[in-house]
Amino acid sequence: MLRAARSATANVAEGYGRFHYLDNAKFCSNARGSCYEVLDHLIAAHDEELIPQDLITRGREMTTTAVRLLNGYMNYLRRSHSQ
């Protein structure tokens, strides 16, 4: 779970460092996948009764926020390139 969580932010940083919108968007897409991977780990941990319901609820909220931000950033990249 920790690797997936770190992968999300690392992919955003690596994409930003590429300086080309297509590369940046691809790494943001990878980051979005890592966010969903973290959520999957949380669901599995809850299914195994390792974490309480309130923790998975908060994890879902945070995942939704992160994915919305990434989608917005990716849309920005596409729009700015097409201008």
N, CA, C and O atoms as a Maestro MAE file, in Angstrom:
{
 s_m_m2io_version
 :::
 2.0.0
}

f_m_ct {
 s_m_title
 :::
 protein
 m_atom[332] {
  # First column is atom index #
  i_m_mmod_type
  r_m_x_coord
  r_m_y_coord
  r_m_z_coord
  i_m_residue_number
  s_m_chain_name
  s_m_pdb_residue_name
  s_m_pdb_atom_name
  i_m_atomic_number
  :::
  1 25 0.827 -1.184 0.000 1 A "MET " " N  " 7
  2 3 0.000 0.000 0.000 1 A "MET " " CA " 6
  3 2 0.872 1.249 0.000 1 A "MET " " C  " 6
  4 15 0.580 2.223 -0.694 1 A "MET " " O  " 8
  5 25 1.931 1.212 0.774 2 A "LEU " " N  " 7
  6 3 2.831 2.361 0.839 2 A "LEU " " CA " 6
  7 2 3.492 2.622 -0.512 2 A "LEU " " C  " 6
  8 15 3.629 3.775 -0.921 2 A "LEU " " O  " 8
  9 25 3.900 1.566 -1.202 3 A "ARG " " N  " 7
  10 3 4.516 1.751 -2.526 3 A "ARG " " CA " 6
  11 2 3.537 2.374 -3.509 3 A "ARG " " C  " 6
  12 15 3.912 3.249 -4.290 3 A "ARG " " O  " 8
  13 25 2.294 1.932 -3.475 4 A "ALA " " N  " 7
  14 3 1.284 2.490 -4.380 4 A "ALA " " CA " 6
  15 2 1.029 3.956 -4.063 4 A "ALA " " C  " 6
  16 15 0.896 4.776 -4.972 4 A "ALA " " O  " 8
  17 25 0.961 4.289 -2.781 5 A "ALA " " N  " 7
  18 3 0.720 5.679 -2.385 5 A "ALA " " CA " 6
  19 2 1.884 6.574 -2.808 5 A "ALA " " C  " 6
  20 15 1.673 7.682 -3.300 5 A "ALA " " O  " 8
  21 25 3.085 6.100 -2.619 6 A "ARG " " N  " 7
  22 3 4.252 6.889 -3.025 6 A "ARG " " CA " 6
  23 2 4.356 6.984 -4.545 6 A "ARG " " C  " 6
  24 15 4.836 7.984 -5.079 6 A "ARG " " O  " 8
  25 25 3.912 5.952 -5.228 7 A "SER " " N  " 7
  26 3 3.955 5.939 -6.677 7 A "SER " " CA " 6
  27 2 3.081 7.036 -7.271 7 A "SER " " C  " 6
  28 15 3.426 7.617 -8.300 7 A "SER " " O  " 8
  29 25 1.956 7.319 -6.632 8 A "ALA " " N  " 7
  30 3 1.048 8.352 -7.149 8 A "ALA " " CA " 6
  31 2 1.757 9.701 -7.228 8 A "ALA " " C  " 6
  32 15 1.758 10.341 -8.279 8 A "ALA " " O  " 8
  33 25 2.347 10.126 -6.144 9 A "THR " " N  " 7
  34 3 3.012 11.436 -6.146 9 A "THR " " CA " 6
  35 2 4.301 11.410 -6.965 9 A "THR " " C  " 6
  36 15 4.660 12.410 -7.587 9 A "THR " " O  " 8
  37 25 4.992 10.286 -6.968 10 A "ALA " " N  " 7
  38 3 6.221 10.181 -7.756 10 A "ALA " " CA " 6
  39 2 5.923 10.294 -9.251 10 A "ALA " " C  " 6
  40 15 6.692 10.903 -9.993 10 A "ALA " " O  " 8
  41 25 4.813 9.710 -9.690 11 A "ASN " " N  " 7
  42 3 4.450 9.804 -11.106 11 A "ASN " " CA " 6
  43 2 4.086 11.227 -11.496 11 A "ASN " " C  " 6
  44 15 4.435 11.672 -12.590 11 A "ASN " " O  " 8
  45 25 3.394 11.948 -10.629 12 A "VAL " " N  " 7
  46 3 3.084 13.347 -10.923 12 A "VAL " " CA " 6
  47 2 4.369 14.147 -11.068 12 A "VAL " " C  " 6
  48 15 4.513 14.940 -11.999 12 A "VAL " " O  " 8
  49 25 5.297 13.938 -10.149 13 A "ALA " " N  " 7
  50 3 6.570 14.663 -10.199 13 A "ALA " " CA " 6
  51 2 7.368 14.299 -11.443 13 A "ALA " " C  " 6
  52 15 7.935 15.175 -12.095 13 A "ALA " " O  " 8
  53 25 7.415 13.026 -11.772 14 A "GLU " " N  " 7
  54 3 8.178 12.612 -12.949 14 A "GLU " " CA " 6
  55 2 7.552 13.164 -14.229 14 A "GLU " " C  " 6
  56 15 8.266 13.595 -15.134 14 A "GLU " " O  " 8
  57 25 6.239 13.151 -14.306 15 A "GLY " " N  " 7
  58 3 5.567 13.709 -15.475 15 A "GLY " " CA " 6
  59 2 5.840 15.190 -15.627 15 A "GLY " " C  " 6
  60 15 6.079 15.672 -16.734 15 A "GLY " " O  " 8
  61 25 5.808 15.909 -14.525 16 A "TYR " " N  " 7
  62 3 6.089 17.345 -14.563 16 A "TYR " " CA " 6
  63 2 7.509 17.604 -15.060 16 A "TYR " " C  " 6
  64 15 7.757 18.570 -15.782 16 A "TYR " " O  " 8
  65 25 8.412 16.754 -14.677 17 A "GLY " " N  " 7
  66 3 9.807 16.914 -15.078 17 A "GLY " " CA " 6
  67 2 10.077 16.584 -16.536 17 A "GLY " " C  " 6
  68 15 11.163 16.875 -17.037 17 A "GLY " " O  " 8
  69 25 9.128 15.990 -17.223 18 A "ARG " " N  " 7
  70 3 9.325 15.626 -18.624 18 A "ARG " " CA " 6
  71 2 9.175 16.815 -19.566 18 A "ARG " " C  " 6
  72 15 9.714 16.784 -20.672 18 A "ARG " " O  " 8
  73 25 8.475 17.837 -19.170 19 A "PHE " " N  " 7
  74 3 8.329 19.076 -19.942 19 A "PHE " " CA " 6
  75 2 7.587 18.901 -21.272 19 A "PHE " " C  " 6
  76 15 7.641 19.795 -22.116 19 A "PHE " " O  " 8
  77 25 6.920 17.813 -21.473 20 A "HIS " " N  " 7
  78 3 6.089 17.651 -22.663 20 A "HIS " " CA " 6
  79 2 4.725 17.184 -22.197 20 A "HIS " " C  " 6
  80 15 4.614 16.266 -21.384 20 A "HIS " " O  " 8
  81 25 3.691 17.818 -22.715 21 A "TYR " " N  " 7
  82 3 2.353 17.567 -22.187 21 A "TYR " " CA " 6
  83 2 1.920 16.108 -22.332 21 A "TYR " " C  " 6
  84 15 1.234 15.588 -21.452 21 A "TYR " " O  " 8
  85 25 2.305 15.431 -23.426 22 A "LEU " " N  " 7
  86 3 1.911 14.032 -23.584 22 A "LEU " " CA " 6
  87 2 2.576 13.140 -22.538 22 A "LEU " " C  " 6
  88 15 1.926 12.269 -21.960 22 A "LEU " " O  " 8
  89 25 3.861 13.354 -22.295 23 A "ASP " " N  " 7
  90 3 4.550 12.586 -21.257 23 A "ASP " " CA " 6
  91 2 3.951 12.890 -19.894 23 A "ASP " " C  " 6
  92 15 3.715 11.988 -19.091 23 A "ASP " " O  " 8
  93 25 3.709 14.168 -19.643 24 A "ASN " " N  " 7
  94 3 3.138 14.582 -18.363 24 A "ASN " " CA " 6
  95 2 1.784 13.915 -18.155 24 A "ASN " " C  " 6
  96 15 1.519 13.378 -17.079 24 A "ASN " " O  " 8
  97 25 0.928 13.943 -19.169 25 A "ALA " " N  " 7
  98 3 -0.401 13.343 -19.061 25 A "ALA " " CA " 6
  99 2 -0.310 11.835 -18.833 25 A "ALA " " C  " 6
  100 15 -1.097 11.279 -18.067 25 A "ALA " " O  " 8
  101 25 0.637 11.172 -19.484 26 A "LYS " " N  " 7
  102 3 0.796 9.728 -19.307 26 A "LYS " " CA " 6
  103 2 1.179 9.394 -17.867 26 A "LYS " " C  " 6
  104 15 0.646 8.450 -17.284 26 A "LYS " " O  " 8
  105 25 2.093 10.159 -17.301 27 A "PHE " " N  " 7
  106 3 2.488 9.907 -15.920 27 A "PHE " " CA " 6
  107 2 1.350 10.234 -14.950 27 A "PHE " " C  " 6
  108 15 1.210 9.589 -13.911 27 A "PHE " " O  " 8
  109 25 0.540 11.237 -15.295 28 A "CYS " " N  " 7
  110 3 -0.635 11.536 -14.467 28 A "CYS " " CA " 6
  111 2 -1.636 10.390 -14.532 28 A "CYS " " C  " 6
  112 15 -2.286 10.068 -13.538 28 A "CYS " " O  " 8
  113 25 -1.757 9.784 -15.691 29 A "SER " " N  " 7
  114 3 -2.620 8.614 -15.822 29 A "SER " " CA " 6
  115 2 -2.108 7.464 -14.952 29 A "SER " " C  " 6
  116 15 -2.894 6.760 -14.317 29 A "SER " " O  " 8
  117 25 -0.803 7.284 -14.928 30 A "ASN " " N  " 7
  118 3 -0.209 6.266 -14.045 30 A "ASN " " CA " 6
  119 2 -0.483 6.595 -12.583 30 A "ASN " " C  " 6
  120 15 -0.768 5.706 -11.781 30 A "ASN " " O  " 8
  121 25 -0.394 7.873 -12.244 31 A "ALA " " N  " 7
  122 3 -0.664 8.305 -10.866 31 A "ALA " " CA " 6
  123 2 -2.109 8.001 -10.483 31 A "ALA " " C  " 6
  124 15 -2.387 7.558 -9.368 31 A "ALA " " O  " 8
  125 25 -3.018 8.242 -11.413 32 A "ARG " " N  " 7
  126 3 -4.429 7.951 -11.157 32 A "ARG " " CA " 6
  127 2 -4.617 6.461 -10.891 32 A "ARG " " C  " 6
  128 15 -5.368 6.073 -9.997 32 A "ARG " " O  " 8
  129 25 -3.938 5.637 -11.664 33 A "GLY " " N  " 7
  130 3 -3.993 4.191 -11.426 33 A "GLY " " CA " 6
  131 2 -3.470 3.818 -10.057 33 A "GLY " " C  " 6
  132 15 -4.015 2.932 -9.400 33 A "GLY " " O  " 8
  133 25 -2.417 4.487 -9.621 34 A "SER " " N  " 7
  134 3 -1.862 4.220 -8.290 34 A "SER " " CA " 6
  135 2 -2.839 4.616 -7.190 34 A "SER " " C  " 6
  136 15 -2.907 3.961 -6.150 34 A "SER " " O  " 8
  137 25 -3.593 5.684 -7.416 35 A "CYS " " N  " 7
  138 3 -4.614 6.089 -6.437 35 A "CYS " " CA " 6
  139 2 -5.652 4.987 -6.274 35 A "CYS " " C  " 6
  140 15 -6.043 4.642 -5.159 35 A "CYS " " O  " 8
  141 25 -6.088 4.442 -7.399 36 A "TYR " " N  " 7
  142 3 -7.071 3.353 -7.330 36 A "TYR " " CA " 6
  143 2 -6.464 2.086 -6.726 36 A "TYR " " C  " 6
  144 15 -7.166 1.300 -6.090 36 A "TYR " " O  " 8
  145 25 -5.176 1.891 -6.925 37 A "GLU " " N  " 7
  146 3 -4.502 0.751 -6.308 37 A "GLU " " CA " 6
  147 2 -4.505 0.889 -4.785 37 A "GLU " " C  " 6
  148 15 -4.735 -0.088 -4.072 37 A "GLU " " O  " 8
  149 25 -4.250 2.092 -4.290 38 A "VAL " " N  " 7
  150 3 -4.308 2.328 -2.846 38 A "VAL " " CA " 6
  151 2 -5.713 2.025 -2.330 38 A "VAL " " C  " 6
  152 15 -5.877 1.371 -1.300 38 A "VAL " " O  " 8
  153 25 -6.722 2.506 -3.053 39 A "LEU " " N  " 7
  154 3 -8.100 2.243 -2.640 39 A "LEU " " CA " 6
  155 2 -8.378 0.743 -2.605 39 A "LEU " " C  " 6
  156 15 -9.042 0.257 -1.689 39 A "LEU " " O  " 8
  157 25 -7.878 0.013 -3.590 40 A "ASP " " N  " 7
  158 3 -8.056 -1.436 -3.595 40 A "ASP " " CA " 6
  159 2 -7.409 -2.087 -2.370 40 A "ASP " " C  " 6
  160 15 -7.977 -3.008 -1.782 40 A "ASP " " O  " 8
  161 25 -6.241 -1.615 -1.993 41 A "HIS " " N  " 7
  162 3 -5.580 -2.147 -0.790 41 A "HIS " " CA " 6
  163 2 -6.400 -1.840 0.461 41 A "HIS " " C  " 6
  164 15 -6.499 -2.671 1.364 41 A "HIS " " O  " 8
  165 25 -6.985 -0.647 0.510 42 A "LEU " " N  " 7
  166 3 -7.838 -0.293 1.653 42 A "LEU " " CA " 6
  167 2 -9.064 -1.196 1.717 42 A "LEU " " C  " 6
  168 15 -9.452 -1.656 2.792 42 A "LEU " " O  " 8
  169 25 -9.663 -1.444 0.573 43 A "ILE " " N  " 7
  170 3 -10.833 -2.328 0.538 43 A "ILE " " CA " 6
  171 2 -10.456 -3.728 1.009 43 A "ILE " " C  " 6
  172 15 -11.180 -4.341 1.794 43 A "ILE " " O  " 8
  173 25 -9.327 -4.226 0.530 44 A "ALA " " N  " 7
  174 3 -8.866 -5.551 0.952 44 A "ALA " " CA " 6
  175 2 -8.593 -5.585 2.455 44 A "ALA " " C  " 6
  176 15 -8.939 -6.552 3.133 44 A "ALA " " O  " 8
  177 25 -7.970 -4.523 2.970 45 A "ALA " " N  " 7
  178 3 -7.690 -4.465 4.407 45 A "ALA " " CA " 6
  179 2 -8.989 -4.437 5.208 45 A "ALA " " C  " 6
  180 15 -9.081 -5.061 6.266 45 A "ALA " " O  " 8
  181 25 -9.974 -3.728 4.716 46 A "HIS " " N  " 7
  182 3 -11.273 -3.694 5.399 46 A "HIS " " CA " 6
  183 2 -11.958 -5.058 5.329 46 A "HIS " " C  " 6
  184 15 -12.530 -5.524 6.314 46 A "HIS " " O  " 8
  185 25 -11.894 -5.696 4.151 47 A "ASP " " N  " 7
  186 3 -12.492 -7.032 4.003 47 A "ASP " " CA " 6
  187 2 -11.867 -8.038 4.961 47 A "ASP " " C  " 6
  188 15 -12.538 -8.954 5.438 47 A "ASP " " O  " 8
  189 25 -10.591 -7.863 5.236 48 A "GLU " " N  " 7
  190 3 -9.881 -8.757 6.162 48 A "GLU " " CA " 6
  191 2 -10.002 -8.294 7.614 48 A "GLU " " C  " 6
  192 15 -9.375 -8.852 8.515 48 A "GLU " " O  " 8
  193 25 -10.823 -7.263 7.819 49 A "GLU " " N  " 7
  194 3 -11.081 -6.705 9.152 49 A "GLU " " CA " 6
  195 2 -9.816 -6.165 9.819 49 A "GLU " " C  " 6
  196 15 -9.639 -6.274 11.032 49 A "GLU " " O  " 8
  197 25 -8.941 -5.577 8.994 50 A "LEU " " N  " 7
  198 3 -7.715 -4.980 9.515 50 A "LEU " " CA " 6
  199 2 -7.880 -3.493 9.793 50 A "LEU " " C  " 6
  200 15 -7.153 -2.923 10.606 50 A "LEU " " O  " 8
  201 25 -8.835 -2.871 9.120 51 A "ILE " " N  " 7
  202 3 -9.093 -1.439 9.336 51 A "ILE " " CA " 6
  203 2 -10.593 -1.223 9.525 51 A "ILE " " C  " 6
  204 15 -11.399 -1.983 8.990 51 A "ILE " " O  " 8
  205 25 -10.971 -0.193 10.280 52 A "PRO " " N  " 7
  206 3 -12.398 0.073 10.519 52 A "PRO " " CA " 6
  207 2 -13.062 0.768 9.327 52 A "PRO " " C  " 6
  208 15 -12.391 1.279 8.430 52 A "PRO " " O  " 8
  209 25 -14.376 0.773 9.343 53 A "GLN " " N  " 7
  210 3 -15.164 1.368 8.262 53 A "GLN " " CA " 6
  211 2 -14.837 2.846 8.056 53 A "GLN " " C  " 6
  212 15 -14.763 3.309 6.918 53 A "GLN " " O  " 8
  213 25 -14.640 3.590 9.149 54 A "ASP " " N  " 7
  214 3 -14.387 5.030 8.993 54 A "ASP " " CA " 6
  215 2 -13.094 5.300 8.230 54 A "ASP " " C  " 6
  216 15 -12.991 6.311 7.536 54 A "ASP " " O  " 8
  217 25 -12.122 4.427 8.346 55 A "LEU " " N  " 7
  218 3 -10.859 4.605 7.631 55 A "LEU " " CA " 6
  219 2 -11.043 4.375 6.128 55 A "LEU " " C  " 6
  220 15 -10.493 5.114 5.312 55 A "LEU " " O  " 8
  221 25 -11.809 3.361 5.773 56 A "ILE " " N  " 7
  222 3 -12.025 3.129 4.345 56 A "ILE " " CA " 6
  223 2 -12.905 4.226 3.756 56 A "ILE " " C  " 6
  224 15 -12.726 4.605 2.599 56 A "ILE " " O  " 8
  225 25 -13.845 4.736 4.529 57 A "THR " " N  " 7
  226 3 -14.675 5.851 4.055 57 A "THR " " CA " 6
  227 2 -13.802 7.060 3.765 57 A "THR " " C  " 6
  228 15 -13.957 7.702 2.727 57 A "THR " " O  " 8
  229 25 -12.897 7.372 4.662 58 A "ARG " " N  " 7
  230 3 -11.980 8.497 4.457 58 A "ARG " " CA " 6
  231 2 -11.054 8.238 3.268 58 A "ARG " " C  " 6
  232 15 -10.755 9.151 2.498 58 A "ARG " " O  " 8
  233 25 -10.608 7.002 3.123 59 A "GLY " " N  " 7
  234 3 -9.761 6.643 1.987 59 A "GLY " " CA " 6
  235 2 -10.476 6.830 0.659 59 A "GLY " " C  " 6
  236 15 -9.880 7.299 -0.311 59 A "GLY " " O  " 8
  237 25 -11.750 6.466 0.614 60 A "ARG " " N  " 7
  238 3 -12.542 6.669 -0.608 60 A "ARG " " CA " 6
  239 2 -12.667 8.153 -0.929 60 A "ARG " " C  " 6
  240 15 -12.540 8.557 -2.085 60 A "ARG " " O  " 8
  241 25 -12.914 8.956 0.089 61 A "GLU " " N  " 7
  242 3 -13.028 10.412 -0.107 61 A "GLU " " CA " 6
  243 2 -11.724 10.995 -0.646 61 A "GLU " " C  " 6
  244 15 -11.731 11.805 -1.573 61 A "GLU " " O  " 8
  245 25 -10.619 10.577 -0.062 62 A "MET " " N  " 7
  246 3 -9.320 11.088 -0.490 62 A "MET " " CA " 6
  247 2 -8.987 10.635 -1.908 62 A "MET " " C  " 6
  248 15 -8.430 11.405 -2.691 62 A "MET " " O  " 8
  249 25 -9.324 9.393 -2.241 63 A "THR " " N  " 7
  250 3 -9.089 8.896 -3.588 63 A "THR " " CA " 6
  251 2 -9.905 9.687 -4.597 63 A "THR " " C  " 6
  252 15 -9.394 10.078 -5.646 63 A "THR " " O  " 8
  253 25 -11.169 9.922 -4.281 64 A "THR " " N  " 7
  254 3 -12.037 10.695 -5.168 64 A "THR " " CA " 6
  255 2 -11.471 12.085 -5.398 64 A "THR " " C  " 6
  256 15 -11.456 12.567 -6.530 64 A "THR " " O  " 8
  257 25 -11.008 12.732 -4.344 65 A "THR " " N  " 7
  258 3 -10.424 14.072 -4.467 65 A "THR " " CA " 6
  259 2 -9.166 14.039 -5.321 65 A "THR " " C  " 6
  260 15 -9.003 14.870 -6.215 65 A "THR " " O  " 8
  261 25 -8.286 13.099 -5.061 66 A "ALA " " N  " 7
  262 3 -7.034 13.005 -5.814 66 A "ALA " " CA " 6
  263 2 -7.296 12.746 -7.297 66 A "ALA " " C  " 6
  264 15 -6.659 13.355 -8.156 66 A "ALA " " O  " 8
  265 25 -8.224 11.854 -7.595 67 A "VAL " " N  " 7
  266 3 -8.530 11.531 -8.993 67 A "VAL " " CA " 6
  267 2 -9.155 12.733 -9.689 67 A "VAL " " C  " 6
  268 15 -8.833 13.008 -10.845 67 A "VAL " " O  " 8
  269 25 -10.037 13.451 -9.010 68 A "ARG " " N  " 7
  270 3 -10.621 14.655 -9.607 68 A "ARG " " CA " 6
  271 2 -9.545 15.696 -9.920 68 A "ARG " " C  " 6
  272 15 -9.566 16.319 -10.981 68 A "ARG " " O  " 8
  273 25 -8.621 15.877 -9.003 69 A "LEU " " N  " 7
  274 3 -7.534 16.829 -9.244 69 A "LEU " " CA " 6
  275 2 -6.662 16.394 -10.413 69 A "LEU " " C  " 6
  276 15 -6.298 17.213 -11.257 69 A "LEU " " O  " 8
  277 25 -6.330 15.125 -10.464 70 A "LEU " " N  " 7
  278 3 -5.525 14.622 -11.577 70 A "LEU " " CA " 6
  279 2 -6.263 14.776 -12.908 70 A "LEU " " C  " 6
  280 15 -5.668 15.191 -13.903 70 A "LEU " " O  " 8
  281 25 -7.549 14.445 -12.929 71 A "ASN " " N  " 7
  282 3 -8.324 14.608 -14.158 71 A "ASN " " CA " 6
  283 2 -8.362 16.065 -14.595 71 A "ASN " " C  " 6
  284 15 -8.238 16.362 -15.783 71 A "ASN " " O  " 8
  285 25 -8.531 16.962 -13.650 72 A "GLY " " N  " 7
  286 3 -8.529 18.385 -13.975 72 A "GLY " " CA " 6
  287 2 -7.190 18.833 -14.535 72 A "GLY " " C  " 6
  288 15 -7.141 19.592 -15.503 72 A "GLY " " O  " 8
  289 25 -6.120 18.375 -13.941 73 A "TYR " " N  " 7
  290 3 -4.785 18.726 -14.414 73 A "TYR " " CA " 6
  291 2 -4.544 18.163 -15.816 73 A "TYR " " C  " 6
  292 15 -3.983 18.848 -16.672 73 A "TYR " " O  " 8
  293 25 -4.965 16.921 -16.051 74 A "MET " " N  " 7
  294 3 -4.799 16.318 -17.361 74 A "MET " " CA " 6
  295 2 -5.625 17.069 -18.414 74 A "MET " " C  " 6
  296 15 -5.167 17.250 -19.542 74 A "MET " " O  " 8
  297 25 -6.823 17.502 -18.057 75 A "ASN " " N  " 7
  298 3 -7.640 18.310 -18.973 75 A "ASN " " CA " 6
  299 2 -6.959 19.642 -19.271 75 A "ASN " " C  " 6
  300 15 -6.963 20.110 -20.409 75 A "ASN " " O  " 8
  301 25 -6.377 20.243 -18.246 76 A "TYR " " N  " 7
  302 3 -5.622 21.485 -18.433 76 A "TYR " " CA " 6
  303 2 -4.471 21.278 -19.411 76 A "TYR " " C  " 6
  304 15 -4.250 22.107 -20.294 76 A "TYR " " O  " 8
  305 25 -3.743 20.187 -19.259 77 A "LEU " " N  " 7
  306 3 -2.621 19.903 -20.158 77 A "LEU " " CA " 6
  307 2 -3.099 19.785 -21.603 77 A "LEU " " C  " 6
  308 15 -2.472 20.327 -22.513 77 A "LEU " " O  " 8
  309 25 -4.195 19.087 -21.811 78 A "ARG " " N  " 7
  310 3 -4.726 18.917 -23.164 78 A "ARG " " CA " 6
  311 2 -5.196 20.257 -23.747 78 A "ARG " " C  " 6
  312 15 -4.918 20.570 -24.905 78 A "ARG " " O  " 8
  313 25 -5.906 21.037 -22.933 79 A "ARG " " N  " 7
  314 3 -6.404 22.330 -23.409 79 A "ARG " " CA " 6
  315 2 -5.259 23.280 -23.735 79 A "ARG " " C  " 6
  316 15 -5.286 23.954 -24.764 79 A "ARG " " O  " 8
  317 25 -4.273 23.336 -22.880 80 A "SER " " N  " 7
  318 3 -3.164 24.283 -23.106 80 A "SER " " CA " 6
  319 2 -2.348 23.894 -24.331 80 A "SER " " C  " 6
  320 15 -1.771 24.761 -24.987 80 A "SER " " O  " 8
  321 25 -2.293 22.623 -24.642 81 A "HIS " " N  " 7
  322 3 -1.548 22.200 -25.825 81 A "HIS " " CA " 6
  323 2 -2.309 22.548 -27.110 81 A "HIS " " C  " 6
  324 15 -1.700 22.870 -28.131 81 A "HIS " " O  " 8
  325 25 -3.631 22.479 -27.052 82 A "SER " " N  " 7
  326 3 -4.415 22.669 -28.269 82 A "SER " " CA " 6
  327 2 -4.598 24.150 -28.621 82 A "SER " " C  " 6
  328 15 -5.164 24.464 -29.668 82 A "SER " " O  " 8
  329 25 -4.141 25.041 -27.784 83 A "GLN " " N  " 7
  330 3 -4.301 26.483 -28.045 83 A "GLN " " CA " 6
  331 2 -3.226 26.998 -28.965 83 A "GLN " " C  " 6
  332 15 -3.209 28.186 -29.289 83 A "GLN " " O  " 8
  :::
 }
 m_bond[331] {
  # First column is bond index #
  i_m_from
  i_m_to
  i_m_order
  :::
  1 1 2 1
  2 2 3 1
  3 3 4 2
  4 3 5 1
  5 5 6 1
  6 6 7 1
  7 7 8 2
  8 7 9 1
  9 9 10 1
  10 10 11 1
  11 11 12 2
  12 11 13 1
  13 13 14 1
  14 14 15 1
  15 15 16 2
  16 15 17 1
  17 17 18 1
  18 18 19 1
  19 19 20 2
  20 19 21 1
  21 21 22 1
  22 22 23 1
  23 23 24 2
  24 23 25 1
  25 25 26 1
  26 26 27 1
  27 27 28 2
  28 27 29 1
  29 29 30 1
  30 30 31 1
  31 31 32 2
  32 31 33 1
  33 33 34 1
  34 34 35 1
  35 35 36 2
  36 35 37 1
  37 37 38 1
  38 38 39 1
  39 39 40 2
  40 39 41 1
  41 41 42 1
  42 42 43 1
  43 43 44 2
  44 43 45 1
  45 45 46 1
  46 46 47 1
  47 47 48 2
  48 47 49 1
  49 49 50 1
  50 50 51 1
  51 51 52 2
  52 51 53 1
  53 53 54 1
  54 54 55 1
  55 55 56 2
  56 55 57 1
  57 57 58 1
  58 58 59 1
  59 59 60 2
  60 59 61 1
  61 61 62 1
  62 62 63 1
  63 63 64 2
  64 63 65 1
  65 65 66 1
  66 66 67 1
  67 67 68 2
  68 67 69 1
  69 69 70 1
  70 70 71 1
  71 71 72 2
  72 71 73 1
  73 73 74 1
  74 74 75 1
  75 75 76 2
  76 75 77 1
  77 77 78 1
  78 78 79 1
  79 79 80 2
  80 79 81 1
  81 81 82 1
  82 82 83 1
  83 83 84 2
  84 83 85 1
  85 85 86 1
  86 86 87 1
  87 87 88 2
  88 87 89 1
  89 89 90 1
  90 90 91 1
  91 91 92 2
  92 91 93 1
  93 93 94 1
  94 94 95 1
  95 95 96 2
  96 95 97 1
  97 97 98 1
  98 98 99 1
  99 99 100 2
  100 99 101 1
  101 101 102 1
  102 102 103 1
  103 103 104 2
  104 103 105 1
  105 105 106 1
  106 106 107 1
  107 107 108 2
  108 107 109 1
  109 109 110 1
  110 110 111 1
  111 111 112 2
  112 111 113 1
  113 113 114 1
  114 114 115 1
  115 115 116 2
  116 115 117 1
  117 117 118 1
  118 118 119 1
  119 119 120 2
  120 119 121 1
  121 121 122 1
  122 122 123 1
  123 123 124 2
  124 123 125 1
  125 125 126 1
  126 126 127 1
  127 127 128 2
  128 127 129 1
  129 129 130 1
  130 130 131 1
  131 131 132 2
  132 131 133 1
  133 133 134 1
  134 134 135 1
  135 135 136 2
  136 135 137 1
  137 137 138 1
  138 138 139 1
  139 139 140 2
  140 139 141 1
  141 141 142 1
  142 142 143 1
  143 143 144 2
  144 143 145 1
  145 145 146 1
  146 146 147 1
  147 147 148 2
  148 147 149 1
  149 149 150 1
  150 150 151 1
  151 151 152 2
  152 151 153 1
  153 153 154 1
  154 154 155 1
  155 155 156 2
  156 155 157 1
  157 157 158 1
  158 158 159 1
  159 159 160 2
  160 159 161 1
  161 161 162 1
  162 162 163 1
  163 163 164 2
  164 163 165 1
  165 165 166 1
  166 166 167 1
  167 167 168 2
  168 167 169 1
  169 169 170 1
  170 170 171 1
  171 171 172 2
  172 171 173 1
  173 173 174 1
  174 174 175 1
  175 175 176 2
  176 175 177 1
  177 177 178 1
  178 178 179 1
  179 179 180 2
  180 179 181 1
  181 181 182 1
  182 182 183 1
  183 183 184 2
  184 183 185 1
  185 185 186 1
  186 186 187 1
  187 187 188 2
  188 187 189 1
  189 189 190 1
  190 190 191 1
  191 191 192 2
  192 191 193 1
  193 193 194 1
  194 194 195 1
  195 195 196 2
  196 195 197 1
  197 197 198 1
  198 198 199 1
  199 199 200 2
  200 199 201 1
  201 201 202 1
  202 202 203 1
  203 203 204 2
  204 203 205 1
  205 205 206 1
  206 206 207 1
  207 207 208 2
  208 207 209 1
  209 209 210 1
  210 210 211 1
  211 211 212 2
  212 211 213 1
  213 213 214 1
  214 214 215 1
  215 215 216 2
  216 215 217 1
  217 217 218 1
  218 218 219 1
  219 219 220 2
  220 219 221 1
  221 221 222 1
  222 222 223 1
  223 223 224 2
  224 223 225 1
  225 225 226 1
  226 226 227 1
  227 227 228 2
  228 227 229 1
  229 229 230 1
  230 230 231 1
  231 231 232 2
  232 231 233 1
  233 233 234 1
  234 234 235 1
  235 235 236 2
  236 235 237 1
  237 237 238 1
  238 238 239 1
  239 239 240 2
  240 239 241 1
  241 241 242 1
  242 242 243 1
  243 243 244 2
  244 243 245 1
  245 245 246 1
  246 246 247 1
  247 247 248 2
  248 247 249 1
  249 249 250 1
  250 250 251 1
  251 251 252 2
  252 251 253 1
  253 253 254 1
  254 254 255 1
  255 255 256 2
  256 255 257 1
  257 257 258 1
  258 258 259 1
  259 259 260 2
  260 259 261 1
  261 261 262 1
  262 262 263 1
  263 263 264 2
  264 263 265 1
  265 265 266 1
  266 266 267 1
  267 267 268 2
  268 267 269 1
  269 269 270 1
  270 270 271 1
  271 271 272 2
  272 271 273 1
  273 273 274 1
  274 274 275 1
  275 275 276 2
  276 275 277 1
  277 277 278 1
  278 278 279 1
  279 279 280 2
  280 279 281 1
  281 281 282 1
  282 282 283 1
  283 283 284 2
  284 283 285 1
  285 285 286 1
  286 286 287 1
  287 287 288 2
  288 287 289 1
  289 289 290 1
  290 290 291 1
  291 291 292 2
  292 291 293 1
  293 293 294 1
  294 294 295 1
  295 295 296 2
  296 295 297 1
  297 297 298 1
  298 298 299 1
  299 299 300 2
  300 299 301 1
  301 301 302 1
  302 302 303 1
  303 303 304 2
  304 303 305 1
  305 305 306 1
  306 306 307 1
  307 307 308 2
  308 307 309 1
  309 309 310 1
  310 310 311 1
  311 311 312 2
  312 311 313 1
  313 313 314 1
  314 314 315 1
  315 315 316 2
  316 315 317 1
  317 317 318 1
  318 318 319 1
  319 319 320 2
  320 319 321 1
  321 321 322 1
  322 322 323 1
  323 323 324 2
  324 323 325 1
  325 325 326 1
  326 326 327 1
  327 327 328 2
  328 327 329 1
  329 329 330 1
  330 330 331 1
  331 331 332 2
  :::
 }
}
